[in-house]
Amino acid sequence: MTTGGWLIMLGSVGSVTLLFACCVIKVMKDPFNPEETLHGFDPDTPDMPDEEEDLDRSL
């Protein structure tokens, strides 16, 4: 392989490795306040009744 090919390959592999390392560090970094940064799942939707007593079972 020519010198230009080696340079392009090393630049490409190096940039992808750097991007991967930055992503891993960003994911693994301990945030100061995880309650503000972590997204949760709320299973209650607005169309659901608050209690089971409100359900209409007369079908």
C-alpha positions as CSV (number, residue, x, y, z in Angstrom):
1,M,0.0,0.0,0.0
2,T,1.2,3.5,-0.8
3,T,2.1,6.2,1.8
4,G,-1.1,8.1,0.9
5,G,-3.2,5.0,1.5
6,W,-1.6,4.4,4.9
7,L,-2.3,8.0,5.9
8,I,-5.9,7.9,4.9
9,M,-6.4,4.6,6.6
10,L,-4.7,5.7,9.8
11,G,-6.7,9.0,9.8
12,S,-10.0,7.1,9.3
13,V,-9.3,4.5,11.9
14,G,-8.1,7.1,14.4
15,S,-11.1,9.3,13.9
16,V,-13.6,6.4,14.4
17,T,-11.7,5.3,17.4
18,L,-11.7,8.8,18.9
19,L,-15.4,9.1,18.2
20,F,-16.1,5.7,19.9
21,A,-14.0,6.7,22.9
22,C,-15.9,10.0,23.3
23,C,-19.2,8.2,23.1
24,V,-18.2,5.6,25.7
25,I,-16.9,8.3,28.0
26,K,-20.1,10.4,27.6
27,V,-22.3,7.3,28.4
28,M,-20.2,6.1,31.3
29,K,-19.6,9.5,32.9
30,D,-21.3,10.0,36.3
31,P,-23.7,12.9,36.0
32,F,-23.9,15.4,38.9
33,N,-27.7,15.1,39.2
34,P,-29.0,11.8,37.5
35,E,-32.6,12.8,38.2
36,E,-32.4,15.6,35.6
37,T,-30.4,13.6,33.0
38,L,-32.0,10.2,33.1
39,H,-35.3,9.7,31.2
40,G,-37.9,7.5,32.7
41,F,-40.9,5.7,31.4
42,D,-44.3,6.7,32.8
43,P,-46.8,3.9,32.0
44,D,-49.8,6.0,32.9
45,T,-51.2,7.9,29.9
46,P,-53.8,10.7,30.1
47,D,-56.6,8.5,28.8
48,M,-56.2,5.9,31.6
49,P,-58.4,6.2,34.7
50,D,-56.6,6.9,38.0
51,E,-58.2,3.9,39.8
52,E,-59.6,0.6,38.8
53,E,-63.0,1.5,40.3
54,D,-63.5,4.0,37.4
55,L,-63.4,1.3,34.8
56,D,-66.6,0.5,33.0
57,R,-67.0,-3.3,33.0
58,S,-70.6,-3.4,31.6
59,L,-69.7,-4.6,28.1
